C-alpha cells in the first residue's frame, strides 16, 4: 500500500491487488 | 484484474510515513527512519545505509518530539504508549488506529473503500504502580490520584478536563 495526498490534498492509502 | 482499494487516511502515525527517529533497546539508542503503524502497533525502521524495511520491537522509540514506550512483555502483541508527561508519575496515551471499511456499491458513488480513524485513551502511572486508565473528567482523575486535596486548578470547576489539564493535575500531584 502507498500513503499519499490525493488531488484534493487528502491523505489516502492506496492498495493494489 | 488486480483490484485497487482506496482508504481515506493512513494507518501510520506520521506523514511522510517514515520520519527521523531513535530506537531504544536495552538502554542503547539507534537512529533510523521510523514508521509506526497505529492499527497493529508494529514499528518499522529503515537505516540510511540499506533502506530495507525492518520490523523491530524496541523498548521505546522517539519520532520527532514524541516518545513511545512498550508496556506489554515480549510475548503477545506489542502495545506502545505515548508519553505525555514523565515525572515521578507518568501520563500516557494509547493511540489505536482502526480501519472502518465501507461497502462500495456499484450504483453509488462512494469515494473510499474505508476510513482510518484513531482513538486515544489516557492512563496515569503512579510511581511503582501499573498504569490505570482514566477518562478526561475530574472525577476519574481524582480517583486514580487518590488525593485528599484536589490537585486540579481551582479555575476548572467543570468536570470535563482537557489533556493539558490532566497533565497539570498529575504534575501538581508529583509536587
N, CA and C atoms of all chains as a GROMACS GRO file, in nm:
protein
  576
    1UNK      N    1   0.084  -0.120   0.000
    1UNK     CA    2   0.000   0.000   0.000
    1UNK      C    3   0.088   0.126   0.000
    2UNK      N    4   0.036   0.229  -0.059
    2UNK     CA    5   0.110   0.355  -0.065
    2UNK      C    6   0.026   0.464   0.001
    3UNK      N    7   0.088   0.544   0.086
    3UNK     CA    8   0.019   0.656   0.151
    3UNK      C    9   0.060   0.784   0.079
    4UNK      N   10  -0.038   0.861   0.035
    4UNK     CA   11  -0.006   0.986  -0.034
    4UNK      C   12  -0.122   1.086  -0.024
    5UNK      N   13  -0.098   1.204  -0.069
    5UNK     CA   14  -0.205   1.304  -0.076
    5UNK      C   15  -0.275   1.289  -0.211
    6UNK      N   16  -0.408   1.292  -0.212
    6UNK     CA   17  -0.480   1.281  -0.339
    6UNK      C   18  -0.495   1.420  -0.402
    7UNK      N   19  -0.568   1.425  -0.512
    7UNK     CA   20  -0.582   1.550  -0.588
    7UNK      C   21  -0.640   1.663  -0.502
    8UNK      N   22  -0.721   1.626  -0.400
    8UNK     CA   23  -0.784   1.727  -0.314
    8UNK      C   24  -0.700   1.756  -0.189
    9UNK      N   25  -0.582   1.698  -0.184
    9UNK     CA   26  -0.495   1.722  -0.070
    9UNK      C   27  -0.526   1.637   0.052
   10UNK      N   28  -0.614   1.538   0.034
   10UNK     CA   29  -0.648   1.449   0.145
   10UNK      C   30  -0.547   1.335   0.152
   11UNK      N   31  -0.519   1.292   0.275
   11UNK     CA   32  -0.427   1.181   0.295
   11UNK      C   33  -0.502   1.051   0.264
   12UNK      N   34  -0.451   0.971   0.170
   12UNK     CA   35  -0.517   0.845   0.133
   12UNK      C   36  -0.416   0.730   0.129
   13UNK      N   37  -0.467   0.610   0.150
   13UNK     CA   38  -0.387   0.488   0.142
   13UNK      C   39  -0.439   0.407   0.024
   14UNK      N   40  -0.353   0.381  -0.073
   14UNK     CA   41  -0.395   0.310  -0.194
   14UNK      C   42  -0.326   0.174  -0.198
   15UNK      N   43  -0.407   0.068  -0.205
   15UNK     CA   44  -0.354  -0.068  -0.209
   15UNK      C   45  -0.394  -0.135  -0.340
   16UNK      N   46  -0.301  -0.204  -0.402
   16UNK     CA   47  -0.327  -0.274  -0.528
   16UNK      C   48  -0.327  -0.425  -0.507
   17UNK      N   49  -0.423  -0.491  -0.573
   17UNK     CA   50  -0.426  -0.637  -0.575
   17UNK      C   51  -0.479  -0.702  -0.452
   18UNK      N   52  -0.817  -0.932  -1.286
   18UNK     CA   53  -0.758  -0.799  -1.281
   18UNK      C   54  -0.736  -0.757  -1.136
   19UNK      N   55  -0.622  -0.699  -1.103
   19UNK     CA   56  -0.598  -0.657  -0.965
   19UNK      C   57  -0.692  -0.542  -0.926
   20UNK      N   58  -0.748  -0.554  -0.807
   20UNK     CA   59  -0.842  -0.454  -0.759
   20UNK      C   60  -0.766  -0.348  -0.679
   21UNK      N   61  -0.796  -0.225  -0.704
   21UNK     CA   62  -0.734  -0.117  -0.627
   21UNK      C   63  -0.831  -0.070  -0.520
   22UNK      N   64  -0.784  -0.067  -0.396
   22UNK     CA   65  -0.867  -0.016  -0.288
   22UNK      C   66  -0.808   0.116  -0.239
   23UNK      N   67  -0.898   0.208  -0.208
   23UNK     CA   68  -0.855   0.340  -0.163
   23UNK      C   69  -0.918   0.370  -0.027
   24UNK      N   70  -0.834   0.399   0.070
   24UNK     CA   71  -0.882   0.432   0.204
   24UNK      C   72  -0.850   0.578   0.236
   25UNK      N   73  -0.941   0.643   0.304
   25UNK     CA   74  -0.914   0.779   0.350
   25UNK      C   75  -0.831   0.771   0.477
   26UNK      N   76  -0.725   0.849   0.482
   26UNK     CA   77  -0.638   0.847   0.599
   26UNK      C   78  -0.528   0.744   0.585
   27UNK      N   79  -0.460   0.719   0.694
   27UNK     CA   80  -0.344   0.630   0.690
   27UNK      C   81  -0.335   0.555   0.822
   28UNK      N   82  -0.283   0.431   0.820
   28UNK     CA   83  -0.265   0.360   0.947
   28UNK      C   84  -0.142   0.410   1.023
   29UNK      N   85  -0.062   0.495   0.960
   29UNK     CA   86   0.064   0.537   1.023
   29UNK      C   87   0.052   0.666   1.102
   30UNK      N   88   0.138   0.678   1.201
   30UNK     CA   89   0.139   0.795   1.290
   30UNK      C   90   0.167   0.924   1.214
   31UNK      N   91   0.263   0.917   1.122
   31UNK     CA   92   0.309   1.040   1.057
   31UNK      C   93   0.290   1.035   0.906
   32UNK      N   94   0.300   1.151   0.846
   32UNK     CA   95   0.310   1.162   0.701
   32UNK      C   96   0.414   1.268   0.670
   33UNK      N   97   0.518   1.238   0.594
   33UNK     CA   98   0.553   1.110   0.534
   33UNK      C   99   0.557   0.996   0.637
   34UNK      N  100   0.531   0.875   0.588
   34UNK     CA  101   0.519   0.757   0.675
   34UNK      C  102   0.646   0.737   0.757
   35UNK      N  103   0.762   0.753   0.692
   35UNK     CA  104   0.890   0.738   0.763
   35UNK      C  105   0.943   0.875   0.805
   36UNK      N  106   0.971   0.888   0.935
   36UNK     CA  107   1.027   1.012   0.988
   36UNK      C  108   1.153   0.979   1.069
   37UNK      N  109   1.242   1.075   1.080
   37UNK     CA  110   1.364   1.054   1.159
   37UNK      C  111   1.328   1.019   1.302
   38UNK      N  112   1.393   0.916   1.354
   38UNK     CA  113   1.362   0.874   1.490
   38UNK      C  114   1.478   0.803   1.557
   39UNK      N  115   1.453   0.760   1.679
   39UNK     CA  116   1.554   0.689   1.758
   39UNK      C  117   1.488   0.568   1.823
   40UNK      N  118   1.552   0.451   1.808
   40UNK     CA  119   1.504   0.330   1.875
   40UNK      C  120   1.580   0.315   2.006
   41UNK      N  121   1.511   0.273   2.111
   41UNK     CA  122   1.577   0.246   2.240
   41UNK      C  123   1.561   0.098   2.272
   42UNK      N  124   1.673   0.026   2.275
   42UNK     CA  125   1.672  -0.118   2.307
   42UNK      C  126   1.779  -0.143   2.412
   43UNK      N  127   1.740  -0.198   2.525
   43UNK     CA  128   1.833  -0.226   2.636
   43UNK      C  129   1.922  -0.105   2.668
   44UNK      N  130   1.864   0.011   2.673
   44UNK     CA  131   1.933   0.136   2.706
   44UNK      C  132   2.029   0.182   2.596
   45UNK      N  133   2.033   0.111   2.484
   45UNK     CA  134   2.112   0.158   2.370
   45UNK      C  135   2.019   0.233   2.275
   46UNK      N  136   2.074   0.332   2.208
   46UNK     CA  137   1.992   0.411   2.115
   46UNK      C  138   2.048   0.400   1.974
   47UNK      N  139   1.959   0.383   1.878
   47UNK     CA  140   1.997   0.374   1.738
   47UNK      C  141   1.907   0.466   1.657
   48UNK      N  142   1.968   0.546   1.571
   48UNK     CA  143   1.889   0.634   1.485
   48UNK      C  144   1.848   0.561   1.358
   49UNK      N  145   1.725   0.577   1.319
   49UNK     CA  146   1.678   0.529   1.188
   49UNK      C  147   1.549   0.600   1.152
   50UNK      N  148   1.504   0.579   1.030
   50UNK     CA  149   1.375   0.635   0.991
   50UNK      C  150   1.268   0.539   1.041
   51UNK      N  151   1.168   0.593   1.112
   51UNK     CA  152   1.069   0.508   1.178
   51UNK      C  153   0.930   0.530   1.119
   52UNK      N  154   0.859   0.418   1.097
   52UNK     CA  155   0.717   0.422   1.062
   52UNK      C  156   0.643   0.345   1.170
   53UNK      N  157   0.544   0.410   1.232
   53UNK     CA  158   0.469   0.345   1.340
   53UNK      C  159   0.326   0.322   1.292
   54UNK      N  160   0.288   0.194   1.283
   54UNK     CA  161   0.153   0.156   1.240
   54UNK      C  162   0.061   0.155   1.362
   55UNK      N  163  -0.036   0.244   1.362
   55UNK     CA  164  -0.126   0.260   1.479
   55UNK      C  165  -0.231   0.150   1.487
   56UNK      N  166  -0.252   0.075   1.378
   56UNK     CA  167  -0.351  -0.033   1.380
   56UNK      C  168  -0.289  -0.158   1.444
   57UNK      N  169  -0.167  -0.193   1.400
   57UNK     CA  170  -0.101  -0.314   1.451
   57UNK      C  171  -0.001  -0.285   1.562
   58UNK      N  172   0.034  -0.158   1.581
   58UNK     CA  173   0.140  -0.114   1.672
   58UNK      C  174   0.276  -0.173   1.633
   59UNK      N  175   0.292  -0.204   1.503
   59UNK     CA  176   0.420  -0.250   1.453
   59UNK      C  177   0.510  -0.129   1.426
   60UNK      N  178   0.636  -0.145   1.463
   60UNK     CA  179   0.734  -0.038   1.439
   60UNK      C  180   0.827  -0.084   1.326
   61UNK      N  181   0.836  -0.004   1.222
   61UNK     CA  182   0.925  -0.033   1.110
   61UNK      C  183   1.040   0.066   1.112
   62UNK      N  184   1.159   0.016   1.082
   62UNK     CA  185   1.278   0.100   1.087
   62UNK      C  186   1.358   0.082   0.958
   63UNK      N  187   1.406   0.192   0.905
   63UNK     CA  188   1.486   0.189   0.781
   63UNK      C  189   1.613   0.268   0.805
   64UNK      N  190   1.727   0.199   0.791
   64UNK     CA  191   1.856   0.268   0.809
   64UNK      C  192   1.894   0.336   0.678
   65UNK      N  193   1.966   0.446   0.691
   65UNK     CA  194   2.008   0.523   0.572
   65UNK      C  195   2.086   0.433   0.476
   66UNK      N  196   2.169   0.343   0.533
   66UNK     CA  197   2.262   0.265   0.452
   66UNK      C  198   2.194   0.166   0.357
   67UNK      N  199   2.088   0.098   0.404
   67UNK     CA  200   2.034  -0.009   0.319
   67UNK      C  201   1.890   0.015   0.272
   68UNK      N  202   1.818   0.106   0.338
   68UNK     CA  203   1.678   0.139   0.308
   68UNK      C  204   1.584   0.018   0.306
   69UNK      N  205   1.627  -0.094   0.368
   69UNK     CA  206   1.539  -0.211   0.383
   69UNK      C  207   1.448  -0.187   0.503
   70UNK      N  208   1.322  -0.232   0.491
   70UNK     CA  209   1.225  -0.216   0.599
   70UNK      C  210   1.245  -0.326   0.703
   71UNK      N  211   1.282  -0.290   0.824
   71UNK     CA  212   1.300  -0.387   0.931
   71UNK      C  213   1.184  -0.373   1.030
   72UNK      N  214   1.117  -0.485   1.063
   72UNK     CA  215   1.018  -0.482   1.171
   72UNK      C  216   1.095  -0.499   1.301
   73UNK      N  217   1.079  -0.403   1.392
   73UNK     CA  218   1.156  -0.406   1.517
   73UNK      C  219   1.063  -0.402   1.637
   74UNK      N  220   1.115  -0.440   1.753
   74UNK     CA  221   1.036  -0.441   1.876
   74UNK      C  222   1.115  -0.369   1.986
   75UNK      N  223   1.133  -0.237   1.971
   75UNK     CA  224   1.213  -0.165   2.070
   75UNK      C  225   1.139  -0.151   2.204
   76UNK      N  226   1.214  -0.123   2.310
   76UNK     CA  227   1.154  -0.096   2.441
   76UNK      C  228   1.083   0.039   2.435
   77UNK      N  229   1.142   0.131   2.358
   77UNK     CA  230   1.086   0.264   2.340
   77UNK      C  231   1.138   0.320   2.208
   78UNK      N  232   1.071   0.420   2.157
   78UNK     CA  233   1.123   0.489   2.038
   78UNK      C  234   1.075   0.633   2.038
   79UNK      N  235   1.150   0.715   1.964
   79UNK     CA  236   1.113   0.856   1.952
   79UNK      C  237   1.097   0.890   1.805
   80UNK      N  238   0.994   0.964   1.776
   80UNK     CA  239   0.973   1.018   1.642
   80UNK      C  240   0.949   1.166   1.662
   81UNK      N  241   1.041   1.249   1.612
   81UNK     CA  242   1.031   1.392   1.637
   81UNK      C  243   1.032   1.416   1.787
   82UNK      N  244   0.933   1.491   1.836
   82UNK     CA  245   0.928   1.524   1.980
   82UNK      C  246   0.846   1.420   2.058
   83UNK      N  247   0.790   1.321   1.987
   83UNK     CA  248   0.703   1.224   2.053
   83UNK      C  249   0.784   1.102   2.097
   84UNK      N  250   0.757   1.053   2.218
   84UNK     CA  251   0.824   0.933   2.268
   84UNK      C  252   0.719   0.827   2.302
   85UNK      N  253   0.746   0.704   2.262
   85UNK     CA  254   0.655   0.593   2.289
   85UNK      C  255   0.728   0.486   2.367
   86UNK      N  256   0.659   0.426   2.463
   86UNK     CA  257   0.718   0.317   2.542
   86UNK      C  258   0.631   0.192   2.529
   87UNK      N  259   0.698   0.074   2.524
   87UNK     CA  260   0.625  -0.052   2.514
   87UNK      C  261   0.588  -0.098   2.654
   88UNK      N  262   0.464  -0.140   2.670
   88UNK     CA  263   0.420  -0.181   2.803
   88UNK      C  264   0.397  -0.331   2.814
   89UNK      N  265   0.371  -0.398   2.700
   89UNK     CA  266   0.347  -0.542   2.706
   89UNK      C  267   0.482  -0.614   2.705
   90UNK      N  268   0.481  -0.739   2.750
   90UNK     CA  269   0.604  -0.818   2.754
   90UNK      C  270   0.644  -0.861   2.615
   91UNK      N  271   0.752  -0.942   2.606
   91UNK     CA  272   0.797  -0.988   2.474
   91UNK      C  273   0.694  -1.082   2.408
   92UNK      N  274   0.611  -1.149   2.490
   92UNK     CA  275   0.503  -1.229   2.433
   92UNK      C  276   0.380  -1.141   2.412
   93UNK      N  277   0.294  -1.186   2.325
   93UNK     CA  278   0.171  -1.112   2.300
   93UNK      C  279   0.196  -0.994   2.209
   94UNK      N  280   0.089  -0.937   2.156
   94UNK     CA  281   0.108  -0.825   2.064
   94UNK      C  282   0.164  -0.702   2.135
   95UNK      N  283   0.251  -0.627   2.069
   95UNK     CA  284   0.308  -0.509   2.134
   95UNK      C  285   0.205  -0.396   2.146
   96UNK      N  286   0.215  -0.322   2.254
   96UNK     CA  287   0.134  -0.201   2.268
   96UNK      C  288   0.228  -0.090   2.311
   97UNK      N  289   0.229   0.017   2.233
   97UNK     CA  290   0.314   0.131   2.266
   97UNK      C  291   0.228   0.245   2.317
   98UNK      N  292   0.276   0.309   2.423
   98UNK     CA  293   0.206   0.422   2.483
   98UNK      C  294   0.287   0.549   2.459
   99UNK      N  295   0.218   0.653   2.420
   99UNK     CA  296   0.284   0.782   2.402
   99UNK      C  297   0.301   0.848   2.539
  100UNK      N  298   0.420   0.895   2.567
  100UNK     CA  299   0.448   0.958   2.696
  100UNK      C  300   0.413   1.106   2.686
  101UNK      N  301   0.310   1.147   2.760
  101UNK     CA  302   0.267   1.288   2.758
  101UNK      C  303   0.333   1.368   2.869
  102UNK      N  304   0.366   1.298   2.978
  102UNK     CA  305   0.431   1.362   3.093
  102UNK      C  306   0.509   1.253   3.166
  103UNK      N  307   0.633   1.285   3.204
  103UNK     CA  308   0.713   1.189   3.278
  103UNK      C  309   0.783   1.259   3.392
  104UNK      N  310   0.722   1.253   3.510
  104UNK     CA  311   0.785   1.299   3.633
  104UNK      C  312   0.799   1.176   3.721
  105UNK      N  313   0.768   1.190   3.851
  105UNK     CA  314   0.761   1.071   3.936
  105UNK      C  315   0.650   0.982   3.884
  106UNK      N  316   0.538   1.046   3.851
  106UNK     CA  317   0.427   0.975   3.786
  106UNK      C  318   0.436   1.000   3.636
  107UNK      N  319   0.355   0.925   3.562
  107UNK     CA  320   0.354   0.944   3.416
  107UNK      C  321   0.210   0.959   3.366
  108UNK      N  322   0.197   1.035   3.259
  108UNK     CA  323   0.069   1.039   3.187
  108UNK      C  324   0.096   0.981   3.049
  109UNK      N  325   0.018   0.879   3.015
  109UNK     CA  326   0.038   0.807   2.889
  109UNK      C  327  -0.088   0.814   2.804
  110UNK      N  328  -0.068   0.804   2.673
  110UNK     CA  329  -0.182   0.795   2.582
  110UNK      C  330  -0.165   0.672   2.495
  111UNK      N  331  -0.271   0.594   2.483
  111UNK     CA  332  -0.268   0.481   2.392
  111UNK      C  333  -0.345   0.523   2.267
  112UNK      N  334  -0.276   0.525   2.155
  112UNK     CA  335  -0.340   0.565   2.030
  112UNK      C  336  -0.368   0.439   1.949
  113UNK      N  337  -0.496   0.418   1.918
  113UNK     CA  338  -0.535   0.297   1.846
  113UNK      C  339  -0.597   0.337   1.713
  114UNK      N  340  -0.537   0.289   1.607
  114UNK     CA  341  -0.591   0.313   1.474
  114UNK      C  342  -0.687   0.202   1.434
  115UNK      N  343  -0.791   0.237   1.362
  115UNK     CA  344  -0.890   0.139   1.317
  115UNK      C  345  -0.926   0.168   1.172
  116UNK      N  346  -0.944   0.061   1.095
  116UNK     CA  347  -0.993   0.077   0.958
  116UNK      C  348  -1.142   0.042   0.957
  117UNK      N  349  -1.223   0.142   0.926
  117UNK     CA  350  -1.367   0.118   0.912
  117UNK      C  351  -1.395   0.102   0.764
  118UNK      N  352  -1.424  -0.022   0.726
  118UNK     CA  353  -1.448  -0.047   0.583
  118UNK      C  354  -1.590  -0.008   0.545
  119UNK      N  355  -1.602   0.053   0.430
  119UNK     CA  356  -1.735   0.089   0.380
  119UNK      C  357  -1.760   0.004   0.257
  120UNK      N  358  -1.883  -0.032   0.237
  120UNK     CA  359  -1.917  -0.116   0.123
  120UNK      C  360  -1.935  -0.024   0.003
  121UNK      N  361  -1.849  -0.042  -0.097
  121UNK     CA  362  -1.860   0.044  -0.214
  121UNK      C  363  -1.953  -0.024  -0.315
  122UNK      N  364  -2.076   0.025  -0.324
  122UNK     CA  365  -2.176  -0.033  -0.414
  122UNK      C  366  -2.154   0.022  -0.554
  123UNK      N  367  -2.178  -0.063  -0.654
  123UNK     CA  368  -2.153  -0.024  -0.792
  123UNK      C  369  -2.238   0.096  -0.835
  124UNK      N  370  -2.360   0.102  -0.782
  124UNK     CA  371  -2.452   0.208  -0.825
  124UNK      C  372  -2.439   0.334  -0.742
  125UNK      N  373  -2.353   0.330  -0.641
  125UNK     CA  374  -2.335   0.451  -0.560
  125UNK      C  375  -2.195   0.507  -0.582
  126UNK      N  376  -2.182   0.634  -0.565
  126UNK     CA  377  -2.052   0.696  -0.589
  126UNK      C  378  -1.975   0.715  -0.458
  127UNK      N  379  -1.946   0.601  -0.394
  127UNK     CA  380  -1.864   0.609  -0.273
  127UNK      C  381  -1.719   0.631  -0.316
  128UNK      N  382  -1.655   0.727  -0.255
  128UNK     CA  383  -1.519   0.759  -0.296
  128UNK      C  384  -1.416   0.663  -0.238
  129UNK      N  385  -1.444   0.612  -0.116
  129UNK     CA  386  -1.343   0.534  -0.046
  129UNK      C  387  -1.395   0.396  -0.007
  130UNK      N  388  -1.302   0.301   0.001
  130UNK     CA  389  -1.336   0.166   0.046
  130UNK      C  390  -1.334   0.156   0.199
  131UNK      N  391  -1.286   0.260   0.262
  131UNK     CA  392  -1.279   0.259   0.407
  131UNK      C  393  -1.214   0.385   0.458
  132UNK      N  394  -1.219   0.402   0.589
  132UNK     CA  395  -1.163   0.522   0.652
  132UNK      C  396  -1.079   0.480   0.772
  133UNK      N  397  -0.959   0.533   0.781
  133UNK     CA  398  -0.877   0.510   0.900
  133UNK      C  399  -0.912   0.615   1.004
  134UNK      N  400  -0.948   0.569   1.123
  134UNK     CA  401  -0.975   0.662   1.232
  134UNK      C  402  -0.878   0.628   1.346
  135UNK      N  403  -0.862   0.720   1.439
  135UNK     CA  404  -0.778   0.691   1.555
  135UNK      C  405  -0.847   0.735   1.684
  136UNK      N  406  -0.833   0.650   1.785
  136UNK     CA  407  -0.888   0.681   1.916
  136UNK      C  408  -0.773   0.692   2.015
  137UNK      N  409  -0.790   0.783   2.111
  137UNK     CA  410  -0.688   0.797   2.216
  137UNK      C  411  -0.751   0.768   2.350
  138UNK      N  412  -0.683   0.687   2.432
  138UNK     CA  413  -0.726   0.677   2.571
  138UNK      C  414  -0.608   0.708   2.660
  139UNK      N  415  -0.639   0.758   2.778
  139UNK     CA  416  -0.534   0.814   2.863
  139UNK      C  417  -0.515   0.728   2.987
  140UNK      N  418  -0.389   0.724   3.033
  140UNK     CA  419  -0.356   0.645   3.151
  140UNK      C  420  -0.265   0.725   3.242
  141UNK      N  421  -0.282   0.702   3.373
  141UNK     CA  422  -0.192   0.761   3.472
  141UNK      C  423  -0.115   0.648   3.535
  142UNK      N  424   0.019   0.663   3.539
  142UNK     CA  425   0.102   0.561   3.602
  142UNK      C  426   0.170   0.624   3.723
  143UNK      N  427   0.123   0.586   3.841
  143UNK     CA  428   0.185   0.637   3.964
  143UNK      C  429   0.312   0.557   3.989
  144UNK      N  430   0.403   0.616   4.068
  144UNK     CA  431   0.532   0.553   4.098
  144UNK      C  432   0.513   0.406   4.137
  145UNK      N  433   0.585   0.318   4.071
  145UNK     CA  434   0.585   0.174   4.101
  145UNK      C  435   0.447   0.110   4.095
  146UNK      N  436   0.360   0.165   4.015
  146UNK     CA  437   0.226   0.107   4.001
  146UNK      C  438   0.195   0.083   3.854
  147UNK      N  439   0.101  -0.006   3.830
  147UNK     CA  440   0.060  -0.032   3.692
  147UNK      C  441  -0.021   0.087   3.641
  148UNK      N  442  -0.013   0.116   3.510
  148UNK     CA  443  -0.091   0.227   3.455
  148UNK      C  444  -0.242   0.204   3.472
  149UNK      N  445  -0.313   0.310   3.505
  149UNK     CA  446  -0.458   0.300   3.522
  149UNK      C  447  -0.526   0.393   3.422
  150UNK      N  448  -0.625   0.339   3.353
  150UNK     CA  449  -0.697   0.418   3.253
  150UNK      C  450  -0.782   0.524   3.320
  151UNK      N  451  -0.784   0.642   3.262
  151UNK     CA  452  -0.871   0.750   3.310
  151UNK      C  453  -0.947   0.810   3.192
  152UNK      N  454  -1.061   0.867   3.223
  152UNK     CA  455  -1.131   0.947   3.123
  152UNK      C  456  -1.095   1.093   3.152
  153UNK      N  457  -1.125   1.180   3.060
  153UNK     CA  458  -1.092   1.321   3.079
  153UNK      C  459  -1.199   1.388   3.165
  154UNK      N  460  -1.211   1.340   3.289
  154UNK     CA  461  -1.303   1.401   3.384
  154UNK      C  462  -1.234   1.412   3.520
  155UNK      N  463  -1.272   1.516   3.593
  155UNK     CA  464  -1.215   1.543   3.725
  155UNK      C  465  -1.232   1.422   3.819
  156UNK      N  466  -1.352   1.365   3.815
  156UNK     CA  467  -1.386   1.251   3.900
  156UNK      C  468  -1.290   1.134   3.876
  157UNK      N  469  -1.274   1.100   3.748
  157UNK     CA  470  -1.192   0.986   3.709
  157UNK      C  471  -1.045   1.007   3.747
  158UNK      N  472  -0.994   1.128   3.726
  158UNK     CA  473  -0.854   1.159   3.756
  158UNK      C  474  -0.830   1.157   3.907
  159UNK      N  475  -0.923   1.216   3.982
  159UNK     CA  476  -0.907   1.220   4.129
  159UNK      C  477  -0.914   1.080   4.190
  160UNK      N  478  -0.989   0.991   4.128
  160UNK     CA  479  -0.999   0.855   4.177
  160UNK      C  480  -0.862   0.787   4.172
  161UNK      N  481  -0.787   0.811   4.065
  161UNK     CA  482  -0.654   0.750   4.050
  161UNK      C  483  -0.552   0.821   4.138
  162UNK      N  484  -0.559   0.954   4.144
  162UNK     CA  485  -0.460   1.030   4.221
  162UNK      C  486  -0.479   1.011   4.371
  163UNK      N  487  -0.599   0.970   4.411
  163UNK     CA  488  -0.626   0.933   4.549
  163UNK      C  489  -0.570   1.038   4.646
  164UNK      N  490  -0.612   1.158   4.625
  164UNK     CA  491  -0.555   1.271   4.697
  164UNK      C  492  -0.664   1.334   4.783
  165UNK      N  493  -0.627   1.373   4.903
  165UNK     CA  494  -0.727   1.435   4.991
  165UNK      C  495  -0.760   1.576   4.944
  166UNK      N  496  -0.655   1.648   4.900
  166UNK     CA  497  -0.681   1.782   4.848
  166UNK      C  498  -0.683   1.774   4.695
  167UNK      N  499  -0.775   1.849   4.639
  167UNK     CA  500  -0.794   1.849   4.495
  167UNK      C  501  -0.675   1.915   4.426
  168UNK      N  502  -0.592   1.840   4.350
  168UNK     CA  503  -0.475   1.900   4.286
  168UNK      C  504  -0.507   1.969   4.154
  169UNK      N  505  -0.633   1.968   4.116
  169UNK     CA  506  -0.668   2.029   3.988
  169UNK      C  507  -0.683   2.180   4.005
  170UNK      N  508  -0.643   2.256   3.905
  170UNK     CA  509  -0.653   2.402   3.917
  170UNK      C  510  -0.795   2.446   3.951
  171UNK      N  511  -0.805   2.535   4.048
  171UNK     CA  512  -0.936   2.573   4.101
  171UNK      C  513  -1.021   2.647   3.999
  172UNK      N  514  -0.954   2.701   3.896
  172UNK     CA  515  -1.029   2.771   3.792
  172UNK      C  516  -1.116   2.674   3.712
  173UNK      N  517  -1.075   2.545   3.712
  173UNK     CA  518  -1.151   2.446   3.638
  173UNK      C  519  -1.255   2.384   3.729
  174UNK      N  520  -1.369   2.445   3.731
  174UNK     CA  521  -1.476   2.391   3.816
  174UNK      C  522  -1.557   2.288   3.739
  175UNK      N  523  -1.544   2.292   3.610
  175UNK     CA  524  -1.618   2.195   3.528
  175UNK      C  525  -1.559   2.055   3.549
  176UNK      N  526  -1.641   1.955   3.519
  176UNK     CA  527  -1.597   1.818   3.540
  176UNK      C  528  -1.510   1.769   3.426
  177UNK      N  529  -1.533   1.822   3.306
  177UNK     CA  530  -1.456   1.778   3.189
  177UNK      C  531  -1.317   1.843   3.188
  178UNK      N  532  -1.214   1.764   3.157
  178UNK     CA  533  -1.078   1.814   3.152
  178UNK      C  534  -1.022   1.806   3.011
  179UNK      N  535  -0.926   1.894   2.984
  179UNK     CA  536  -0.851   1.883   2.859
  179UNK      C  537  -0.725   1.802   2.889
  180UNK      N  538  -0.653   1.761   2.786
  180UNK     CA  539  -0.530   1.685   2.807
  180UNK      C  540  -0.426   1.769   2.884
  181UNK      N  541  -0.404   1.898   2.849
  181UNK     CA  542  -0.310   1.978   2.929
  181UNK      C  543  -0.351   1.988   3.077
  182UNK      N  544  -0.482   1.991   3.105
  182UNK     CA  545  -0.529   1.996   3.244
  182UNK      C  546  -0.502   1.864   3.316
  183UNK      N  547  -0.514   1.753   3.243
  183UNK     CA  548  -0.482   1.622   3.301
  183UNK      C  549  -0.334   1.617   3.340
  184UNK      N  550  -0.248   1.664   3.249
  184UNK     CA  551  -0.103   1.666   3.274
  184UNK      C  552  -0.071   1.758   3.392
  185UNK      N  553  -0.136   1.874   3.395
  185UNK     CA  554  -0.116   1.972   3.503
  185UNK      C  555  -0.153   1.911   3.639
  186UNK      N  556  -0.261   1.834   3.640
  186UNK     CA  557  -0.308   1.773   3.765
  186UNK      C  558  -0.208   1.671   3.816
  187UNK      N  559  -0.153   1.589   3.726
  187UNK     CA  560  -0.057   1.486   3.767
  187UNK      C  561   0.075   1.552   3.809
  188UNK      N  562   0.116   1.657   3.739
  188UNK     CA  563   0.238   1.730   3.775
  188UNK      C  564   0.222   1.793   3.913
  189UNK      N  565   0.102   1.847   3.944
  189UNK     CA  566   0.075   1.907   4.075
  189UNK      C  567   0.078   1.800   4.183
  190UNK      N  568   0.028   1.683   4.150
  190UNK     CA  569   0.028   1.570   4.242
  190UNK      C  570   0.171   1.529   4.275
  191UNK      N  571   0.259   1.529   4.173
  191UNK     CA  572   0.401   1.494   4.192
  191UNK      C  573   0.471   1.598   4.280
  192UNK      N  574   0.423   1.720   4.277
  192UNK     CA  575   0.476   1.827   4.361
  192UNK      C  576   0.603   1.890   4.306
   0.00000   0.00000   0.00000
